[in-house]
Amino acid sequence: MEHREGYRIVQWRDHVPEELVDGYCALNEAFFNEAPIGEMEHEPEKWDAKRVQEREERNARTGRHDVSTGALAPDGTLVAMTEVMVNAAAPWRGFQSGTLVAREHRGHRLGLAIKIANHRQLRVAWPEVQTLVTGNADVNAPMNAVNEALGYRQIERCVEMQKDV
């Protein structure tokens, strides 16, 4: 695909490869600053290797599995990622978690590319998954367009409200 020239798709399950941890943390820290979420206020998140390890250990203890795909820029930096979570106790249902393409790497159709690749990986890893649930802010038109292209359909509407206390 000419739009992805120079980018490379990478995949992992349950454990972020050591060489991707820094990029994974940077993308997670950027998530709420980069993804359109309307006017909600939030505190910056801090991600580091310890937090990633603790999350992976917690997932293992609770039967939760992570199926992930990312995109590497030509310089090898992780610049996009998407995750699906599946719990072994309910393997017919997956939860599409965050998808983010770093701002300076948008416009190459990486969001669509990594989600398609991840859906394929999910089908191999968890063929019993019949339903994939996700959520997204209605102001995030680019990701909503990706989700619609992939066949997601709206089944409910959730309104988030915030109050200063």
C-alpha positions as CSV (number, residue, x, y, z in Angstrom):
1,M,0.0,0.0,0.0
2,E,1.5,3.3,-1.0
3,H,0.0,5.1,2.0
4,R,2.1,2.9,4.4
5,E,5.4,3.1,2.5
6,G,8.2,2.8,5.0
7,Y,6.0,1.7,7.9
8,R,6.1,-1.9,9.2
9,I,3.3,-3.7,11.0
10,V,4.4,-5.6,14.2
11,Q,2.3,-7.8,16.4
12,W,2.4,-9.3,19.9
13,R,0.2,-11.1,22.4
14,D,0.1,-10.8,26.2
15,H,3.6,-9.4,26.5
16,V,4.9,-6.2,24.9
17,P,8.3,-7.0,23.3
18,E,11.1,-5.4,25.2
19,E,12.3,-3.3,22.2
20,L,8.7,-1.8,22.0
21,V,8.1,-0.9,25.6
22,D,9.3,2.7,25.4
23,G,7.2,3.4,22.4
24,Y,4.2,1.6,23.9
25,C,4.5,3.8,27.0
26,A,4.9,6.9,25.0
27,L,1.7,6.1,23.0
28,N,-0.3,5.3,26.1
29,E,0.8,8.5,27.8
30,A,-0.2,10.4,24.7
31,F,-3.6,8.7,24.3
32,F,-5.9,11.2,26.0
33,N,-4.0,14.2,24.6
34,E,-4.1,12.9,21.1
35,A,-7.4,11.0,20.7
36,P,-10.3,13.4,20.2
37,I,-12.5,13.0,23.4
38,G,-14.4,16.3,23.3
39,E,-14.1,18.7,26.2
40,M,-13.5,16.2,28.9
41,E,-10.6,17.1,31.2
42,H,-8.2,14.5,32.4
43,E,-4.9,14.1,34.2
44,P,-1.8,13.0,32.3
45,E,-1.1,9.4,32.7
46,K,2.4,8.0,33.4
47,W,3.5,4.8,31.8
48,D,6.8,3.1,32.3
49,A,8.2,-0.4,32.0
50,K,7.1,-1.3,35.6
51,R,3.5,-0.3,34.9
52,V,3.5,-2.5,31.7
53,Q,5.0,-5.4,33.6
54,E,2.4,-5.1,36.4
55,R,-0.4,-4.9,33.9
56,E,0.8,-8.0,32.1
57,E,1.1,-9.9,35.5
58,R,-2.4,-8.8,36.5
59,N,-3.8,-9.9,33.1
60,A,-2.1,-13.3,33.5
61,R,-3.6,-13.8,37.0
62,T,-7.1,-12.9,35.9
63,G,-7.2,-14.8,32.6
64,R,-7.2,-11.7,30.5
65,H,-5.4,-11.8,27.2
66,D,-4.1,-9.0,25.0
67,V,-3.9,-9.2,21.3
68,S,-2.0,-6.2,19.9
69,T,-0.7,-4.7,16.6
70,G,1.5,-1.7,16.1
71,A,3.2,0.2,13.3
72,L,6.9,1.1,13.2
73,A,8.0,4.2,11.5
74,P,11.0,3.9,9.1
75,D,13.3,4.7,12.0
76,G,11.9,1.8,14.0
77,T,9.9,3.8,16.5
78,L,6.5,2.5,17.5
79,V,4.1,5.2,16.2
80,A,0.7,3.4,16.3
81,M,-0.9,0.6,18.3
82,T,-4.2,-1.1,18.9
83,E,-5.3,-3.7,21.4
84,V,-8.1,-6.2,21.9
85,M,-8.7,-7.9,25.2
86,V,-10.2,-11.3,25.6
87,N,-11.0,-13.0,28.9
88,A,-10.5,-16.8,29.0
89,A,-13.7,-17.1,31.0
90,A,-15.7,-15.5,28.2
91,P,-13.8,-16.2,25.0
92,W,-16.7,-15.5,22.7
93,R,-16.4,-11.7,23.5
94,G,-13.5,-9.4,22.9
95,F,-13.1,-5.7,23.8
96,Q,-11.4,-3.4,21.4
97,S,-9.3,-1.2,23.5
98,G,-7.4,1.9,22.5
99,T,-6.1,2.6,19.0
100,L,-3.8,5.5,18.5
101,V,-1.6,6.8,15.7
102,A,0.9,9.5,16.8
103,R,-0.1,12.8,15.4
104,E,3.0,13.3,13.1
105,H,2.3,9.9,11.5
106,R,-1.4,10.3,10.7
107,G,-2.6,10.3,7.1
108,H,-1.0,7.0,6.1
109,R,-4.0,4.9,6.9
110,L,-2.1,3.3,9.8
111,G,-5.2,3.2,12.0
112,L,-7.1,1.1,9.5
113,A,-4.1,-1.0,8.7
114,I,-3.3,-2.0,12.3
115,K,-6.9,-2.7,13.2
116,I,-7.3,-5.0,10.2
117,A,-4.1,-6.8,11.0
118,N,-5.2,-7.1,14.7
119,H,-8.6,-8.5,13.7
120,R,-6.8,-11.1,11.7
121,Q,-4.5,-11.9,14.6
122,L,-7.4,-12.1,16.9
123,R,-9.2,-14.6,14.6
124,V,-6.1,-16.9,14.8
125,A,-5.5,-16.5,18.5
126,W,-9.2,-16.6,19.6
127,P,-11.3,-18.1,16.8
128,E,-14.3,-18.4,19.3
129,V,-14.6,-14.6,19.5
130,Q,-18.0,-13.8,18.0
131,T,-18.5,-10.2,19.2
132,L,-16.0,-7.4,19.5
133,V,-17.2,-4.5,21.5
134,T,-15.6,-1.0,21.4
135,G,-16.4,2.6,22.4
136,N,-15.4,5.9,20.9
137,A,-16.2,9.6,21.3
138,D,-18.6,10.8,18.7
139,V,-16.2,13.7,18.0
140,N,-13.5,11.3,16.9
141,A,-14.6,11.2,13.2
142,P,-11.4,9.6,11.8
143,M,-11.6,6.5,14.2
144,N,-15.4,6.3,13.8
145,A,-14.8,6.1,10.0
146,V,-12.3,3.3,10.5
147,N,-14.7,1.4,12.8
148,E,-17.6,1.8,10.3
149,A,-15.3,0.6,7.5
150,L,-14.6,-2.5,9.6
151,G,-18.3,-3.2,10.2
152,Y,-18.8,-2.0,13.7
153,R,-22.3,-0.8,14.4
154,Q,-23.7,1.4,17.2
155,I,-25.6,-0.6,19.8
156,E,-25.8,1.9,22.5
157,R,-25.0,5.5,23.3
158,C,-23.1,6.4,26.5
159,V,-23.0,10.0,27.7
160,E,-20.0,11.0,29.8
161,M,-20.3,13.9,32.1
162,Q,-17.8,15.7,34.3
163,K,-18.1,17.9,37.3
164,D,-15.5,19.9,39.1
165,V,-15.6,19.1,42.9
